[in-house]
C-alpha cells in the first residue's frame, strides 16, 4: 500500500487539540517555528550531521545547516519545469528519474563516510497534500513540524516525543522505499549513524517561549496599541498605530521568503556546471532579493520607530561608535555599481582625503546608506549619473548625493513627479509605481544614527554626520 504524506500529518496531529487559526496566522507560526529551530536551537550548537525530510518545498534555509545535513524534499512534479533543461530546481540535487543532467561534482555519495550535505528532490503525489511539513533529526535536536486542519481551524503541530518521531520515520522510510529504494537505504544508514533518539528533557519548555518571542517580534498584533503617557489616545492615533503594526507584520512576511529564496540561489551558484546565462540570471535574482530584503528591513525599522514614543531620539554617545565612513563607502562602491548598472545608471564616487571618522551606529549605517541610494536612484531614468561626494563641513562630514537628471528633465520640459504620502512612513512614486520611505521617515532614521538629512527636490540629498573628534 502506498504511503501518503497525509498519513504522516495525521500521525503528527494525533492527540493535538483542534486548531482555531486562519491561514495567515498559522503561516506566521510556521515561519517563526522554522526560525526558532534553526537560529535558536541549532544555531547555538556546533555543526553536526543529521537528516531532514520536508514537503512541499525545502523548509531549511540556513546555509551552515544545509552544508551538514542530508535532506529529502517532496515537491510538485510541475516544479521541475521551472528550470532550464538539464538543471534541477534545487541546489545540490540530482534530477528526478527521467530528467537529464548529472549530480553536482564533488558531493559525497549518500550512506558513505563522506561529509553530508545537500538534498534529494522527489515528486509529490495527488493524495500527499500541500501543507508544509518538516522532520529534522540531529544528535542534539529531533523535531517534527507540520501545518494541519481545515480552513479557520488551522494549527501548527510540533512534536518532540521519541515514540511519535520513530513512527514518523518509519512512515517516511516506507515512502522512500516506494519512491526510490536506494534513497530509502541512504536514509536508514544515516539514521543508524546518528543512534537512538534522545531530546533534552527541557526542550519543549525552551521551544515554546522562544517561539512566542519570535512571533512577538515578527508580527505585532494590530489590537495591541503602544501607550502614550500623559494624553488620551484618539481614534486617529489608534488607526495609525494599527496601520504601523500591520506594516511591520507585512514587511516580515515579505523578507522571510525572500531570504529563503536567496539562500537557495546562493547554494545553486556554488555549482561549477552552470551555463553562463543561467549563472548571470541567478546572480541578478540574488541581487534583487538582497535589495528588497534591505529595503523592507528599513521599512520595518521606520515603522517600529514611529510606533514607539521617544525612539526617534538620537542614540546616546555610549551607543554611537567611531565609524570610518570613507572606508565604508569604498566597500559599498562595487555593490552599488552593480545595483545601479542593472538600471543602466552610473556611479561616480568622490571622497576627500584624510577625513576623520564619524560618530554613528555602524551596524545599521550600511543598511541606511543602501536605502538612501535606492531611494535616490529609483526614479532616475536610464543613462543618468549618480554622484556621491563625502567632504568636510566644519565639525561634520557632508555626504551628498546628486544627479544630472533634473537638468536634462528641465531641458526637455518635464517636471519631476512629487511622491505621494501613503501612511505615516511610506510614499508612492507615480513615475515608477514603487513604494519608498517618506522623507520624514528617512530623516527620522538618520537622526537616530546621529546624522541630519536635508533634501532639495529630487536632485540633491545631503546627510551631515558629526566628526568623531568633535563629538560629545
VENVEN-V953937 format. One record per residue. N is the residue number from 1. RES is the residue in one letter. PSI is psi in whole degrees, -180 to 180 (none if undefined). Layout:
BEGIN
n=(N & N)
res=(RES & RES)
psi=(PSI & PSI)
END
This chain:
BEGIN
n=(1 & 2 & 3 & 4 & 5 & 6 & 7 & 8 & 9 & 10 & 11 & 12 & 13 & 14 & 15 & 16 & 17 & 18 & 19 & 20 & 21 & 22 & 23 & 24 & 25 & 26 & 27 & 28 & 29 & 30 & 31 & 32 & 33 & 34 & 35 & 36 & 37 & 38 & 39 & 40 & 41 & 42 & 43 & 44 & 45 & 46 & 47 & 48 & 49 & 50 & 51 & 52 & 53 & 54 & 55 & 56 & 57 & 58 & 59 & 60 & 61 & 62 & 63 & 64 & 65 & 66 & 67 & 68 & 69 & 70 & 71 & 72 & 73 & 74 & 75 & 76 & 77 & 78 & 79 & 80 & 81 & 82 & 83 & 84 & 85 & 86 & 87 & 88 & 89 & 90 & 91 & 92 & 93 & 94 & 95 & 96 & 97 & 98 & 99 & 100 & 101 & 102 & 103 & 104 & 105 & 106 & 107 & 108 & 109 & 110 & 111 & 112 & 113 & 114 & 115 & 116 & 117 & 118 & 119 & 120 & 121 & 122 & 123 & 124 & 125 & 126 & 127 & 128 & 129 & 130 & 131 & 132 & 133 & 134 & 135 & 136 & 137 & 138 & 139 & 140 & 141 & 142 & 143 & 144 & 145 & 146 & 147 & 148 & 149 & 150 & 151 & 152 & 153 & 154 & 155 & 156 & 157 & 158 & 159 & 160 & 161 & 162 & 163 & 164 & 165 & 166 & 167 & 168 & 169 & 170 & 171 & 172 & 173 & 174 & 175 & 176 & 177 & 178 & 179 & 180 & 181 & 182 & 183 & 184 & 185 & 186 & 187 & 188 & 189 & 190 & 191 & 192 & 193 & 194 & 195 & 196 & 197 & 198 & 199 & 200 & 201 & 202 & 203 & 204 & 205 & 206 & 207 & 208 & 209 & 210 & 211 & 212 & 213 & 214 & 215 & 216 & 217 & 218 & 219 & 220 & 221 & 222 & 223 & 224 & 225 & 226 & 227 & 228 & 229 & 230 & 231 & 232 & 233 & 234 & 235 & 236 & 237 & 238 & 239 & 240 & 241 & 242 & 243 & 244 & 245 & 246 & 247 & 248 & 249 & 250 & 251 & 252 & 253 & 254 & 255 & 256 & 257 & 258 & 259 & 260 & 261 & 262 & 263 & 264 & 265 & 266 & 267 & 268 & 269 & 270 & 271 & 272 & 273 & 274 & 275 & 276 & 277 & 278 & 279 & 280 & 281 & 282 & 283 & 284 & 285 & 286 & 287 & 288 & 289 & 290 & 291 & 292 & 293 & 294 & 295 & 296 & 297 & 298 & 299 & 300 & 301 & 302 & 303 & 304 & 305 & 306 & 307 & 308 & 309 & 310 & 311 & 312 & 313 & 314 & 315 & 316 & 317 & 318 & 319 & 320 & 321 & 322 & 323 & 324 & 325 & 326 & 327 & 328 & 329 & 330 & 331 & 332 & 333 & 334 & 335 & 336 & 337 & 338 & 339 & 340 & 341 & 342 & 343 & 344 & 345 & 346 & 347 & 348 & 349 & 350 & 351 & 352 & 353 & 354 & 355 & 356 & 357 & 358 & 359 & 360 & 361 & 362 & 363 & 364 & 365 & 366 & 367 & 368 & 369 & 370 & 371 & 372 & 373 & 374 & 375 & 376 & 377 & 378 & 379 & 380 & 381 & 382 & 383 & 384 & 385 & 386 & 387 & 388 & 389 & 390 & 391 & 392 & 393 & 394 & 395 & 396 & 397 & 398 & 399 & 400 & 401 & 402 & 403 & 404 & 405 & 406 & 407 & 408 & 409 & 410 & 411 & 412 & 413 & 414 & 415 & 416 & 417 & 418 & 419 & 420 & 421 & 422 & 423 & 424 & 425 & 426 & 427 & 428 & 429 & 430 & 431 & 432 & 433 & 434 & 435 & 436 & 437 & 438 & 439 & 440 & 441 & 442 & 443 & 444 & 445 & 446 & 447 & 448 & 449 & 450 & 451 & 452 & 453 & 454 & 455 & 456 & 457 & 458 & 459 & 460 & 461 & 462 & 463 & 464 & 465 & 466 & 467 & 468 & 469 & 470 & 471 & 472)
res=(X & X & X & X & X & X & X & X & X & X & X & X & X & X & X & X & X & X & X & X & X & X & X & X & X & X & X & X & X & X & X & X & X & X & X & X & X & X & X & X & X & X & X & X & X & X & X & X & X & X & X & X & X & X & X & X & X & X & X & X & X & X & X & X & X & X & X & X & X & X & X & X & X & X & X & X & X & X & X & X & X & X & X & X & X & X & X & X & X & X & X & X & X & X & X & X & X & X & X & X & X & X & X & X & X & X & X & X & X & X & X & X & X & X & X & X & X & X & X & X & X & X & X & X & X & X & X & X & X & X & X & X & X & X & X & X & X & X & X & X & X & X & X & X & X & X & X & X & X & X & X & X & X & X & X & X & X & X & X & X & X & X & X & X & X & X & X & X & X & X & X & X & X & X & X & X & X & X & X & X & X & X & X & X & X & X & X & X & X & X & X & X & X & X & X & X & X & X & X & X & X & X & X & X & X & X & X & X & X & X & X & X & X & X & X & X & X & X & X & X & X & X & X & X & X & X & X & X & X & X & X & X & X & X & X & X & X & X & X & X & X & X & X & X & X & X & X & X & X & X & X & X & X & X & X & X & X & X & X & X & X & X & X & X & X & X & X & X & X & X & X & X & X & X & X & X & X & X & X & X & X & X & X & X & X & X & X & X & X & X & X & X & X & X & X & X & X & X & X & X & X & X & X & X & X & X & X & X & X & X & X & X & X & X & X & X & X & X & X & X & X & X & X & X & X & X & X & X & X & X & X & X & X & X & X & X & X & X & X & X & X & X & X & X & X & X & X & X & X & X & X & X & X & X & X & X & X & X & X & X & X & X & X & X & X & X & X & X & X & X & X & X & X & X & X & X & X & X & X & X & X & X & X & X & X & X & X & X & X & X & X & X & X & X & X & X & X & X & X & X & X & X & X & X & X & X & X & X & X & X & X & X & X & X & X & X & X & X & X & X & X & X & X & X & X & X & X & X & X & X & X & X & X & X & X & X & X & X & X & X & X & X & X & X & X & X & X & X & X & X & X & X & X & X & X & X & X & X & X & X & X & X & X & X & X & X & X & X & X & X & X & X)
psi=(134 & 133 & 129 & 154 & -17 & -36 & -38 & -44 & -40 & -39 & -46 & -33 & -7 & 125 & -4 & 135 & 149 & 147 & 160 & 12 & 164 & 180 & -42 & -43 & -41 & -31 & -38 & -41 & -38 & -49 & -38 & -39 & -42 & -42 & -38 & -45 & -47 & -43 & -45 & -38 & -51 & -30 & -26 & -10 & 155 & 151 & 135 & 149 & 159 & -172 & 154 & 146 & 132 & 163 & 155 & 1 & 164 & 134 & -29 & 143 & -2 & 119 & -38 & -27 & -43 & -29 & -24 & -11 & 143 & 134 & 158 & 129 & 123 & 122 & 160 & 142 & -32 & -18 & -33 & -22 & -5 & -11 & 157 & 153 & 136 & -3 & 132 & 157 & -39 & 150 & 141 & 15 & 139 & 158 & 165 & 159 & 130 & -13 & 148 & 167 & 165 & 159 & 155 & 150 & 144 & 5 & 136 & 134 & 149 & 147 & 3 & -179 & 3 & 165 & 136 & -175 & 152 & 179 & 158 & 132 & 132 & 164 & 135 & 152 & 168 & -35 & 8 & -26 & 171 & 5 & 140 & 147 & 156 & 131 & 121 & 126 & 116 & 169 & -26 & -10 & 130 & 124 & 150 & 135 & 145 & 155 & 142 & 157 & 157 & 172 & 139 & 4 & 37 & 155 & 152 & 126 & 126 & 123 & 134 & -10 & 135 & -37 & -42 & -44 & -38 & -42 & -38 & -42 & -34 & -44 & -45 & -35 & -44 & -39 & -44 & -38 & -33 & -39 & -42 & 98 & -36 & -39 & -37 & -40 & -39 & -40 & -46 & -40 & -43 & -42 & -37 & -38 & -31 & -24 & -168 & 155 & 132 & 93 & 155 & 142 & -31 & 16 & -49 & -39 & -24 & -35 & -50 & -41 & -37 & -41 & -42 & -40 & -42 & -46 & -41 & -35 & -35 & -27 & 79 & 140 & 136 & -6 & -8 & 115 & 141 & 147 & 138 & 109 & 143 & 0 & 153 & 134 & 137 & 168 & -34 & -43 & -34 & -43 & -41 & -44 & -40 & -40 & -41 & -40 & -42 & -39 & -41 & -44 & -44 & -40 & -37 & -41 & -28 & -44 & -38 & -52 & -31 & -39 & -37 & -46 & -44 & -40 & -44 & -41 & -45 & -32 & -41 & -34 & -17 & -12 & 148 & -5 & 19 & 134 & 151 & -41 & -35 & -45 & -41 & -44 & -41 & -39 & -36 & -42 & -42 & -45 & -42 & -40 & -45 & -43 & -45 & -35 & -48 & -39 & -47 & -25 & -40 & -39 & -42 & -46 & -41 & -42 & -39 & -44 & -39 & -32 & -24 & 113 & 133 & -10 & -13 & -3 & 151 & 148 & 153 & 165 & -34 & -22 & -17 & 156 & 157 & 125 & 127 & 92 & -36 & -48 & -40 & -41 & -40 & -37 & -33 & -12 & -49 & -41 & -44 & -36 & -44 & -42 & -49 & -32 & -31 & -22 & 11 & 42 & 156 & 149 & 131 & 122 & 126 & 108 & 124 & 155 & 154 & 45 & 142 & 163 & 164 & 167 & 118 & -172 & 99 & -24 & -26 & -13 & -40 & -46 & -40 & -41 & -40 & -40 & -37 & -43 & -42 & -44 & -41 & -39 & -14 & -33 & 1 & 140 & 161 & 143 & -7 & 158 & 127 & 121 & 123 & 122 & 142 & 116 & 156 & 146 & 77 & -124 & 11 & 169 & 139 & 118 & 119 & 132 & 128 & 166 & 155 & -1 & -46 & -36 & -44 & -35 & -41 & -38 & -31 & 1 & 23 & 149 & 140 & 138 & 141 & 124 & 142 & 133 & 139 & 92 & -174 & -18 & -6 & 155 & 157 & 129 & 111 & -21 & -44 & -16 & 18 & 150 & 145 & 166 & 139 & 165 & -42 & -41 & -39 & -43 & -40 & -42 & -45 & -35 & -38 & -33 & 13 & 3 & 170 & 118 & 133 & 147 & 133 & 101 & -143 & 7 & -9 & 123 & 134 & 134 & 127 & 128 & 140 & 130 & 147 & -38 & -26 & 11 & 138 & none)
END
